[in-house]
Amino acid sequence: MEDSGEQPGPQPPHPGDHRIRDGDFVVLKREDVFKAVQVQRRKKVTFEKQWFYLDNVIGHSYGTTFEVTSGGSLQPKKKKEEPTSETKEAGTDNRNIIDDGKSQKLTQDDIKALKDKGIKGEEIVQQLIENSTTFRDKTEFAQDKYIKKKKKKYEAIITVVKPSTRILSIMYYAREPGKINHMRYDTLAQMLTLGNIRAGNKMIVMETCAGLVLGAIMERMGGFGSIIQLYPGGGPVRAATACFGFPKSFLSGLYEFPLNKVDSLLNGTFSAEMLSSEPKDSALAEESNGTLEEEKQTSEQENEDGVAEAPEGSHPEEQETMEIISQDAELKEPKEGGSKKDYIQEKQRRQEEQRKRHLEAAALLSERNADGLIVASRFHPTPLLLSLLDFVAPSRPFVVYCQYKEPLLECYTKLRERGGVINLRLSETWLRNYQVLPDRSHPKLLMSGGGGYLLSGFTVAMDNLKADASLKSNSSTLESHKTDEPAAKKRKCPESDS
């Protein structure tokens, strides 16, 4: 079993993989609210108006529920048996209950005094129930609703879960939908299915969704295959990708290529000298990112509603890859130590590596045998898709996402005129959440109005005869003969009668 770790094939999960380690990316969950953070010792984390440290979560299993105690410490919460329904006293209806604010004997000062004494939230909720004059008159459903509401307010219970595509997409859609172009999680699932994402693929990805689509594809491929990410501007944005916490082995098959060099690659005019001017620009961008990242880290403790603390340090024009993000501490050491020369040399080495990766991505794109294309950006999809389809091999799927329907309708029309694609389909998924409780199962009152639109299809080999000018001229003459034929018959009819 020990020798199997050296084989290149898929490895069984390590016994410690289900344990939380220092430096891992995790997702904090409280009720239906999520937040992605990186586990670091003595780092203050603010979540849902609660601040705490994640030191005590190290070594525990994913899915463990913790309770915030005094001093910001997290302690595993022990499960307690809930009282049976027989011991509960409940009324028949709520018609005689008046909400005049006088039913609770405890004041805010009394509750604050209980918190200052270090009394746990569970005991505070119990005292609120005992000091409520109308609790026993409420129905059983109303009592459960009251207890749930008070627990949410006074009990600081947090569950640490492992990041996944489903959890991160729900988190972004609920808190920062604009960063992912309002892509709903079920739409992302449809994209992965229609794009036939699997291990060993060679995929082309063009997205401006903070790296969420890229991370979902990397998770589905499992580190096998290659992904070429096309990015606009100064560099790829991978804030959400970093939240997945992928190992370094996943990064070997990840390439990036600037979108403004695609036309030169299609025309055959691309050369390595075209990338020579980029390292200077990237150096300035990286240096500005470093200052922005330091400012972000100091302001994160004051901001309670950030989506992801550690990954949010990345700037929209970020030049660094995930590997560089994971090595931030090592790269900042020479800068903090005062050895500016070592820092510059390290930066130049990274720029040279980035240039080599760009050339490798250009070589992969030049083969024009990609297994699929995924487009999910804020730009108009028509010019992107028409140019990027040339890099995809025949009989391969492509999927385009857009928040609105009209750009995809135009793209659909252009593709039909261009040819080379089949099975074009423009779709929109419809999602409704249900509450499932005893005697209270029904659709939720609030539901999503829309999660975006998808245009999908398959590429086919272009017929050369179709583009032949002589064929077009022949077809035009044939059509003229067909149109002239009925006219000639009309002239013959009166002649035969005479």
C-alpha positions in Angstrom: 0.0 0.0 0.0 2.9 2.4 0.6 4.4 1.8 -2.8 1.1 2.7 -4.5 1.6 6.4 -3.6 4.4 6.6 -6.3 2.1 5.4 -9.1 0.8 8.1 -11.5 -2.8 6.9 -11.4 -5.6 8.2 -9.2 -4.6 7.8 -5.5 -6.9 6.8 -2.7 -7.7 9.5 -0.2 -5.0 10.0 2.4 -6.1 9.2 6.0 -5.6 12.8 7.0 -7.4 14.4 4.1 -10.6 14.6 6.1 -8.9 16.5 8.8 -8.5 20.3 8.8 -4.9 21.4 8.6 -3.2 24.7 9.0 -3.3 26.6 5.7 -6.3 24.8 4.3 -9.2 26.6 2.7 -12.5 25.9 4.4 -16.1 27.2 4.3 -17.8 28.4 7.4 -21.5 27.6 7.6 -24.2 29.1 9.8 -27.8 28.3 8.9 -27.9 29.1 5.1 -25.0 31.5 5.2 -21.5 30.6 3.9 -18.1 32.2 4.0 -14.8 30.9 2.6 -11.6 31.6 4.7 -8.1 30.2 5.0 -7.2 28.5 8.3 -4.4 30.4 9.9 -3.3 30.4 13.5 -4.1 33.5 15.6 -5.9 35.1 12.7 -9.1 37.0 13.6 -12.1 36.0 11.6 -15.4 37.8 11.5 -18.5 36.0 10.4 -22.2 36.9 11.0 -21.4 39.6 13.6 -19.2 37.1 15.5 -15.4 37.2 15.8 -13.2 34.2 16.6 -10.0 32.4 15.9 -9.7 29.2 13.9 -6.8 27.7 15.9 -9.0 25.0 17.6 -10.5 23.7 14.3 -7.1 22.3 13.2 -7.1 18.5 13.6 -10.8 18.1 13.6 -12.8 16.5 10.8 -14.7 18.5 8.2 -18.3 18.9 9.1 -17.7 19.4 12.8 -19.9 22.0 14.5 -18.2 24.5 16.9 -19.5 27.0 19.4 -18.0 30.4 19.9 -17.0 30.8 23.5 -15.5 33.7 25.4 -12.3 35.1 24.0 -13.1 34.0 20.4 -12.3 30.4 21.0 -14.1 27.6 19.1 -15.1 24.5 21.0 -16.7 21.4 19.5 -20.4 21.4 20.3 -21.8 18.2 21.9 -25.2 17.0 20.6 -27.9 17.0 23.3 -31.2 15.1 23.2 -34.1 17.4 22.5 -37.2 17.1 24.7 -39.9 14.9 23.4 -43.2 16.3 22.2 -45.0 14.9 25.2 -43.3 17.2 27.6 -44.1 20.3 25.6 -47.1 22.4 26.5 -48.6 24.2 23.6 -51.8 26.1 22.8 -54.4 25.3 20.2 -54.0 28.6 18.3 -52.5 32.1 18.5 -55.6 34.2 18.3 -55.4 35.5 21.9 -51.7 36.4 21.7 -51.0 40.2 21.4 -47.6 41.3 20.3 -47.3 44.4 22.5 -43.6 43.9 23.5 -44.5 43.2 27.2 -44.5 39.4 27.1 -40.8 39.1 27.8 -39.7 39.8 31.4 -36.0 40.0 30.6 -34.7 43.3 29.4 -31.8 44.0 27.1 -29.7 44.9 30.1 -30.4 41.6 31.7 -29.5 39.7 28.5 -26.3 41.7 28.2 -25.4 40.9 31.8 -25.9 37.2 31.1 -23.5 37.5 28.1 -20.9 39.3 30.3 -21.0 36.5 32.8 -20.0 34.0 30.1 -23.3 32.2 30.0 -23.7 30.2 26.8 -26.3 31.0 24.2 -28.3 27.9 24.8 -28.9 28.8 28.4 -29.9 32.4 27.4 -32.5 31.0 25.0 -33.8 28.7 27.8 -34.2 31.7 30.2 -35.9 33.7 27.4 -38.4 30.8 27.1 -39.0 30.6 30.9 -39.5 34.4 31.2 -41.9 34.6 28.2 -45.5 34.9 29.4 -47.0 33.9 26.0 -44.7 31.0 25.1 -46.9 28.3 26.5 -50.0 29.7 24.8 -48.4 29.5 21.3 -48.9 26.5 19.0 -46.2 23.9 18.6 -45.2 25.3 15.3 -45.0 28.8 16.7 -42.9 27.6 19.6 -40.4 25.9 17.2 -40.3 29.1 15.1 -39.6 31.2 18.3 -36.9 28.9 19.5 -35.2 28.8 16.1 -35.3 32.6 15.9 -33.7 33.0 19.3 -31.1 30.4 18.7 -30.0 32.1 15.5 -29.6 35.4 17.5 -27.9 34.2 20.7 -26.3 30.9 19.9 -23.0 31.3 18.0 -22.8 27.9 16.3 -20.6 27.4 13.2 -20.0 24.4 11.1 -16.7 24.0 9.1 -17.2 22.2 5.8 -14.9 21.4 2.9 -15.1 23.6 -0.2 -16.9 22.3 -3.2 -18.4 23.6 -6.4 -22.0 23.4 -5.0 -21.1 25.2 -1.7 -19.0 27.9 -3.3 -21.5 28.6 -6.1 -24.3 28.9 -3.5 -22.1 31.2 -1.4 -21.3 33.5 -4.3 -24.8 33.6 -5.7 -26.3 34.5 -2.3 -23.8 37.2 -1.3 -22.0 38.5 -4.4 -23.9 37.5 -7.5 -22.4 40.3 -9.5 -18.9 38.8 -9.3 -20.1 35.6 -11.1 -22.4 37.4 -13.6 -25.5 36.2 -11.7 -24.8 32.6 -12.6 -27.0 30.3 -10.4 -25.6 27.0 -9.1 -28.0 24.9 -11.2 -26.9 26.7 -14.3 -23.3 26.0 -13.5 -24.2 22.3 -13.1 -25.8 22.3 -16.5 -22.7 23.9 -18.0 -20.5 21.1 -16.6 -22.9 18.4 -18.0 -23.4 20.0 -21.4 -19.7 20.6 -21.8 -18.9 16.9 -21.1 -16.3 17.9 -18.5 -14.3 14.8 -17.4 -10.8 13.7 -16.6 -8.3 13.7 -19.4 -10.0 16.5 -21.4 -8.3 19.4 -23.1 -10.6 22.3 -22.3 -10.6 26.0 -23.3 -12.2 28.3 -20.7 -13.0 31.9 -21.1 -14.7 33.3 -18.0 -15.0 36.4 -15.9 -16.8 34.8 -12.9 -13.9 35.3 -10.4 -12.6 31.8 -11.3 -15.6 29.9 -10.1 -16.2 28.2 -13.5 -12.5 27.4 -13.8 -12.5 25.9 -10.3 -15.6 23.8 -11.0 -13.9 22.4 -14.2 -10.7 21.7 -12.3 -12.7 19.8 -9.6 -14.6 17.8 -12.2 -11.3 16.9 -14.1 -9.6 15.9 -10.9 -6.1 17.0 -11.9 -6.0 15.0 -15.2 -5.9 16.7 -18.5 -5.2 20.3 -19.5 -7.1 23.6 -19.2 -6.2 26.7 -21.2 -7.8 29.8 -19.6 -8.1 32.9 -21.8 -8.2 36.1 -19.8 -8.8 39.7 -20.7 -6.8 42.6 -19.3 -3.6 42.2 -17.3 -4.1 38.7 -15.9 -6.6 36.0 -14.9 -8.8 36.4 -11.9 -8.8 33.3 -9.7 -10.2 34.5 -6.3 -12.9 31.7 -6.3 -10.5 29.2 -7.7 -8.2 29.7 -4.7 -11.1 28.9 -2.3 -11.2 25.3 -3.6 -7.7 24.7 -2.1 -6.5 22.5 -4.9 -3.1 20.8 -4.4 -0.1 21.8 -6.5 -0.5 18.8 -8.7 -3.7 20.3 -10.2 -1.8 23.3 -11.4 0.5 21.4 -13.7 -2.2 21.2 -16.4 -3.5 24.7 -16.0 -2.3 27.3 -18.6 -3.3 30.8 -19.3 -3.2 32.9 -22.4 -4.1 36.6 -23.1 -7.2 37.1 -25.0 -5.8 40.0 -27.1 -3.2 37.5 -28.6 -5.9 35.1 -29.9 -6.3 36.9 -33.3 -2.5 36.8 -34.0 -2.6 33.1 -33.1 -5.4 32.4 -35.6 -3.7 34.5 -38.3 -0.4 32.7 -37.8 1.5 35.9 -36.8 2.0 35.1 -33.2 5.6 34.9 -32.0 7.4 34.7 -28.7 8.6 38.3 -29.1 5.0 39.5 -28.7 5.1 38.4 -25.0 8.4 40.2 -24.3 6.7 43.4 -23.3 4.4 41.7 -20.9 6.8 41.1 -17.9 7.3 44.8 -17.3 3.6 45.4 -17.2 3.0 42.3 -15.0 5.7 43.5 -12.6 3.9 46.8 -12.1 0.6 44.9 -11.7 2.1 42.5 -9.2 3.7 45.2 -7.2 0.4 47.1 -7.0 -1.4 43.9 -6.1 1.0 43.4 -3.2 0.2 46.8 -1.7 -3.5 46.3 -2.3 -3.4 42.8 -0.7 -1.7 44.2 2.4 -4.3 46.9 2.7 -7.1 44.3 2.1 -5.8 42.1 4.9 -5.9 45.0 7.4 -9.4 46.0 6.4 -10.8 42.5 6.3 -11.1 42.4 10.1 -13.3 45.5 10.0 -15.5 44.2 7.1 -18.0 41.6 8.3 -19.8 40.9 5.0 -16.9 39.8 2.7 -17.4 36.7 0.8 -14.0 35.2 1.2 -11.3 36.7 3.4 -8.1 35.2 2.1 -9.0 34.8 -1.6 -10.6 38.3 -1.7 -7.1 39.8 -1.4 -6.6 39.1 -5.1 -7.2 42.1 -7.4 -9.2 42.0 -10.6 -6.0 42.6 -12.6 -4.1 40.0 -10.7 -1.1 38.5 -12.5 -0.2 35.7 -10.1 -1.3 32.1 -10.5 -2.7 29.9 -7.8 0.8 28.6 -7.1 2.1 32.1 -6.5 -0.9 32.9 -4.3 -0.2 29.8 -2.1 3.4 31.0 -1.7 2.6 34.6 -0.7 4.3 34.2 2.6 7.6 33.0 1.0 7.5 35.7 -1.6 7.0 38.5 1.0 9.9 37.4 3.1 12.7 39.0 1.0 10.6 42.2 0.8 10.1 42.4 4.5 13.6 41.4 5.2 14.9 44.4 3.3 16.7 42.4 0.5 15.2 44.1 -2.4 17.6 42.5 -4.9 16.4 39.0 -3.9 12.9 40.1 -4.3 13.5 41.5 -7.8 15.3 38.3 -8.8 12.4 36.2 -7.5 9.9 38.4 -9.4 11.9 38.1 -12.6 12.1 34.3 -12.3 8.3 34.1 -11.9 7.8 36.4 -14.9 10.0 34.1 -17.0 8.1 31.1 -15.8 4.8 32.8 -16.7 6.2 33.6 -20.2 7.1 30.0 -20.7 3.6 28.9 -19.6 2.1 31.4 -22.2 4.2 29.8 -24.9 3.1 26.3 -23.9 -0.5 27.5 -23.9 0.0 28.9 -27.4 1.4 25.6 -28.6 -1.6 23.8 -27.2 -4.1 26.1 -28.8 -2.2 25.9 -32.2 -3.0 22.2 -32.3 -6.7 23.1 -32.6 -7.8 19.8 -31.1 -9.5 21.0 -27.9 -12.2 18.7 -26.4 -14.5 21.5 -25.4 -15.1 25.2 -25.0 -16.7 27.0 -22.1 -17.5 30.7 -22.3 -19.0 32.6 -19.3 -18.0 36.2 -19.5 -19.4 39.7 -19.2 -18.5 40.4 -22.9 -20.7 39.9 -25.9 -20.5 36.1 -26.7 -20.7 36.3 -30.5 -17.1 37.5 -31.4 -15.7 35.3 -28.6 -17.4 32.1 -29.8 -16.8 32.6 -33.5 -13.1 33.1 -33.0 -12.5 30.4 -30.3 -14.5 27.7 -32.1 -11.5 27.4 -34.5 -9.4 25.9 -31.7 -12.0 23.1 -31.0 -11.8 19.7 -32.7 -14.9 18.4 -34.6 -17.6 16.6 -32.7 -16.9 18.4 -29.5 -19.3 20.3 -27.2 -19.3 24.0 -26.5 -21.3 25.9 -23.9 -21.8 29.7 -23.7 -23.4 31.4 -20.7 -24.9 34.9 -20.6 -27.0 36.6 -18.1 -29.4 37.9 -20.8 -31.1 36.1 -23.6 -30.7 38.6 -26.5 -26.9 38.3 -26.9 -27.3 34.5 -27.2 -30.0 34.9 -29.8 -27.7 36.9 -31.9 -25.0 34.4 -31.4 -27.4 31.6 -32.3 -28.2 33.4 -35.6 -24.5 34.0 -36.5 -23.7 30.3 -35.8 -26.5 29.1 -38.1 -25.2 31.4 -40.9 -21.6 30.3 -40.3 -22.2 26.6 -40.1 -19.9 24.0 -38.6 -22.1 23.4 -35.6 -25.1 21.2 -35.0 -27.6 20.6 -32.2 -27.8 24.3 -31.2 -30.0 24.8 -28.2 -30.8 27.9 -26.1 -32.0 27.0 -22.7 -32.9 28.4 -19.3 -33.2 26.3 -16.1 -36.0 26.8 -13.7 -35.4 26.4 -10.0 -37.7 26.3 -7.0 -36.7 25.4 -3.4 -39.1 23.5 -1.2 -39.4 23.5 2.6 -39.7 19.9 3.8 -40.9 19.7 7.4 -43.5 17.5 9.1 -47.0 18.8 8.1 -45.3 21.9 6.7 -43.9 20.9 3.3 -44.5 23.5 0.6 -42.6 25.6 -2.0 -40.7 28.5 -0.4 -42.3 31.9 -0.8 -39.2 33.5 -2.3 -37.5 31.9 -5.3 -34.9 33.0 -7.9 -36.2 34.9 -10.8 -33.5 33.7 -13.2 -30.2 32.1 -13.3 -29.0 33.0 -16.8 -29.2 31.4 -20.2 -27.1 28.7 -21.9 -26.3 28.2 -25.6 -24.9 24.8 -26.3 -24.1 22.7 -29.3 -21.5 20.5 -31.0 -18.8 21.3 -33.6 -18.6 19.5 -36.9 -16.1 19.5 -39.7 -16.7 22.4 -42.1 -17.6 21.2 -45.6 -15.1 22.8 -48.0 -17.5 22.5 -51.0 -20.0 24.7 -49.1 -17.5 27.6 -49.1 -16.6 27.1 -52.8 -17.5 30.1 -54.9 -18.1 28.0 -58.0 -20.6 25.9 -56.2 -22.4 29.1 -55.2 -22.5 30.2 -58.8 -23.7 26.8 -59.9 -26.4 26.8 -57.3 -27.5 30.3 -58.4 -27.8 29.2 -62.0 -29.7 26.1 -61.0 -32.1 28.3 -59.0 -32.6 30.6 -62.0 -33.4 27.6 -64.2 -35.9 26.4 -61.6 -37.6 29.7 -61.5 -37.6 30.0 -65.4 -39.2 26.6 -65.8 -42.7 27.4 -64.7 -42.7 30.5 -66.8 -41.9 28.5 -69.9 -44.7 26.1 -69.3 -47.1 29.0 -69.0 -46.1 30.2 -72.5 -46.6 26.7 -74.0 -50.1 26.3 -72.8 -51.8 28.8 -75.1 -49.8 27.5 -78.1 -51.1 24.0 -77.6 -54.7 25.2 -77.6 -54.3 27.1 -80.9 
